[in-house]
Amino acid sequence: MNVGSPWLIRYKHNPVASIRLFCFHCVGGSASEFRSWPAHFPNHIELFAVQLPGREGRLREPFVASTEDLVSGVVAAITPLLDKPYVIFGHSFGAIGGFEVIRELRRRGLRQPFLFIPGGRRGAHVKENKPPIASLSEDEFMEEIRRRYGNHLPIWESAELREMVMPQIHADFALSESYRYCEGAPLDCPIVAFAGVSEKNLTPDALNAWSAHTQRSFESLRFPGGHFFIRESQALVIDTIKQAIVSARSEQLASSRAS
């Protein structure tokens, strides 16, 4: 169910939770990527999934055209929910969305997360090593998607599904390829960067580049699978997020006691 804003979906209401987890989906994805996740988290963690326009319950809305529009929409939605400690997880371009939301919250003097987990994405300042594809013809674009991500995606199983979803994927690629990093101070929270072992286009150096964006601790972890490791290794990914939350929360509390 939504929480007063179409930008956020809460699949399991948990009023006793002491920590909130905001999850950003990937290019071509949707909030339902995280529909099953809440059942695997303890009661003290409440999960909210970001839902961009143009998909599922927001199907009739125009796609987001810029990172700035994405950030402003999400920031307005989550600001009332920052009364509790929170974590941000973002997969693929969702990692960029989460990163820029954190930076905008900081610019507004609002509460910062105690942990940021970017997954399947090079450090925000690292330039893309693949040519842009959003300007390709429809056939060329689809072929490039097939080449990059293989034939196992659900869109290849149904022409009807492709017709419905491909405009969303195309718009999301245009959004991702339009992103331009701007210099800024490192975040004041630990970063734990995730990636798939078989994700060939994401080198260790590119993943570890996220370390430049924190003044706290940094760690990078690889999971069985490729770019969609969060599906292929879902249970392990969720368990690792839970462990990272415990560690980062302890680090935060220890720092607060020392200061």
C-alpha positions in Angstrom: 0.0 0.0 0.0 1.1 3.6 -0.5 2.0 5.9 2.3 0.3 9.1 1.1 2.6 9.5 -1.9 2.7 7.5 -5.1 6.5 7.6 -4.9 6.6 5.1 -2.0 5.0 1.7 -1.5 4.9 -0.1 1.9 4.0 -3.8 1.3 3.9 -4.6 5.1 3.0 -2.0 7.7 5.2 -2.3 10.7 4.4 0.5 13.3 6.8 -1.0 15.9 9.8 -0.8 13.6 12.7 1.3 14.8 14.6 1.4 11.5 13.3 2.2 8.0 14.8 0.8 4.8 14.2 2.6 1.5 14.8 0.5 -1.7 15.3 2.0 -5.2 14.6 -0.3 -8.1 16.7 -0.6 -11.3 16.3 0.7 -14.8 13.2 -0.9 -16.3 12.1 -2.2 -12.9 9.4 -1.3 -10.4 8.7 -1.3 -6.7 7.3 -4.9 -6.9 11.0 -6.0 -7.1 10.9 -5.7 -3.4 7.3 -7.1 -2.7 8.5 -10.3 -1.1 11.4 -8.7 0.9 9.6 -7.5 4.0 8.7 -11.0 5.1 12.4 -11.7 5.5 13.3 -8.8 7.7 12.8 -8.6 11.5 10.1 -6.5 13.0 12.4 -3.7 13.9 13.0 -3.0 10.1 10.2 -1.5 7.9 10.8 -1.5 4.2 9.6 1.1 1.7 10.0 0.6 -2.0 10.4 3.6 -4.3 8.0 3.6 -7.3 8.9 5.8 -10.3 6.1 7.1 -12.6 5.1 5.1 -15.7 4.8 1.6 -14.2 2.3 -0.5 -12.2 0.0 1.8 -10.2 1.6 4.9 -11.9 1.2 3.5 -15.4 -0.7 6.6 -16.8 1.9 9.1 -15.5 4.8 10.3 -17.7 8.2 8.8 -17.2 10.8 10.8 -15.2 12.9 12.8 -17.6 15.8 13.8 -15.3 17.6 12.8 -12.1 16.5 16.2 -10.6 12.8 15.3 -11.1 13.4 11.8 -9.6 15.2 13.3 -6.6 12.6 16.0 -5.9 9.7 13.5 -6.0 11.4 11.0 -3.7 12.7 13.6 -1.3 9.2 15.0 -0.8 7.8 11.5 -0.2 10.4 10.3 2.3 10.9 13.6 4.3 7.9 12.9 6.6 9.4 9.4 7.3 12.8 10.6 8.5 11.8 10.6 12.2 13.5 7.2 12.6 17.0 6.0 11.7 17.1 4.8 8.1 19.1 3.0 5.4 19.0 3.4 1.6 19.6 0.6 -0.8 19.6 1.1 -4.6 20.1 -1.3 -7.4 21.7 -0.3 -10.7 20.5 3.2 -11.6 18.6 3.0 -8.3 22.0 3.4 -6.6 22.4 6.7 -8.3 18.9 7.7 -7.4 19.5 6.8 -3.7 22.9 8.6 -3.7 21.5 11.8 -5.1 18.5 11.7 -2.7 20.9 11.5 0.2 22.8 14.4 -1.1 19.7 16.5 -1.5 18.5 15.7 2.0 21.9 16.8 3.2 21.6 20.1 1.3 18.2 20.7 3.0 19.7 20.0 6.4 17.6 16.8 6.9 18.5 13.6 8.7 21.0 11.4 6.9 21.0 7.6 6.6 23.3 5.6 8.8 24.1 3.3 5.9 24.0 3.4 2.1 24.1 0.3 0.0 24.6 0.8 -3.8 24.3 -2.4 -5.9 25.2 -3.2 -9.4 26.5 0.2 -10.3 30.0 1.8 -10.6 30.8 4.7 -8.3 28.7 7.8 -9.1 31.7 9.7 -10.4 33.0 7.0 -12.7 32.1 7.4 -16.3 30.1 4.8 -18.2 32.3 2.5 -20.3 29.5 1.4 -22.6 28.1 3.6 -25.5 24.7 5.1 -24.9 21.8 3.2 -26.4 18.7 5.4 -25.7 19.0 7.1 -29.1 19.0 3.8 -31.1 16.1 2.6 -33.2 13.6 0.4 -31.5 15.0 -2.8 -33.1 18.6 -1.8 -32.3 17.7 -0.9 -28.8 16.0 -4.3 -28.1 19.0 -6.1 -29.6 21.4 -4.2 -27.4 19.3 -5.1 -24.3 19.4 -8.7 -25.3 23.1 -8.6 -25.8 23.8 -6.9 -22.5 21.4 -8.9 -20.3 20.8 -12.2 -22.1 17.7 -14.0 -23.2 16.5 -15.0 -19.8 14.6 -11.8 -19.1 10.8 -12.1 -18.9 10.3 -9.6 -21.8 11.6 -12.1 -24.3 8.9 -14.6 -23.4 6.0 -12.5 -24.6 5.6 -10.0 -27.5 2.7 -8.4 -25.5 4.9 -7.9 -22.5 7.6 -6.4 -24.6 5.2 -4.0 -26.2 4.0 -2.9 -22.7 7.4 -2.8 -20.9 9.9 -1.7 -23.6 8.9 2.0 -23.5 9.5 2.0 -19.8 13.0 0.4 -20.2 13.8 2.8 -23.0 12.8 5.9 -20.9 14.8 4.6 -17.9 17.9 4.1 -20.0 17.5 7.7 -21.3 17.2 8.8 -17.7 20.3 6.8 -16.6 22.4 8.0 -19.6 21.5 11.7 -18.9 23.0 11.5 -15.4 25.9 13.8 -14.8 27.8 13.6 -11.5 28.6 16.9 -9.7 31.4 17.1 -7.2 30.3 17.1 -3.5 31.5 16.2 0.0 31.6 12.5 0.9 28.6 11.1 2.8 28.7 10.8 6.6 27.7 7.2 6.7 29.3 3.8 5.8 28.9 2.5 2.3 28.6 -1.2 1.5 28.7 -1.8 -2.3 27.1 -4.9 -3.8 27.6 -6.5 -7.2 27.2 -9.9 -9.0 30.2 -12.1 -9.5 29.3 -12.5 -13.2 28.7 -8.8 -13.8 31.5 -8.4 -16.3 31.0 -4.7 -17.0 31.4 -3.8 -13.4 35.1 -4.1 -12.6 36.4 -4.2 -9.0 37.9 -0.8 -9.4 34.6 0.7 -10.6 32.6 -0.9 -7.7 35.3 0.1 -5.1 35.1 3.7 -6.5 32.1 4.1 -4.2 34.7 4.4 -1.4 35.4 8.0 -2.5 31.9 8.9 -1.4 32.1 8.2 2.3 34.1 9.5 5.2 33.1 6.5 7.1 33.8 2.8 6.5 33.6 1.1 3.1 33.2 -2.5 2.0 32.4 -4.1 -1.4 30.8 -7.6 -1.7 30.1 -9.9 -4.6 27.1 -12.3 -4.9 26.5 -15.3 -7.2 24.8 -14.1 -10.3 25.1 -11.2 -12.8 23.5 -7.8 -13.0 20.3 -9.2 -11.4 22.1 -10.8 -8.5 19.4 -9.4 -6.2 17.0 -12.0 -7.7 19.5 -14.8 -8.3 20.9 -14.6 -4.7 17.9 -12.9 -3.0 18.1 -14.7 0.3 21.9 -14.1 0.6 21.5 -10.4 -0.4 18.8 -9.8 2.2 20.8 -11.6 4.9 23.8 -9.5 4.1 21.7 -6.3 4.2 20.5 -7.3 7.7 24.1 -7.9 8.8 25.2 -4.6 7.3 22.4 -2.8 9.1 23.4 -4.3 12.5 27.1 -3.3 11.9 26.4 0.2 10.7 23.9 0.9 13.5 26.4 -0.3 16.1 29.0 2.0 14.5 26.6 4.9 14.6 25.7 4.4 18.2 29.3 4.0 19.2 30.2 7.2 17.4 27.3 9.1 19.1 28.5 7.9 22.6 32.1 9.0 21.9 31.1 12.5 20.7 
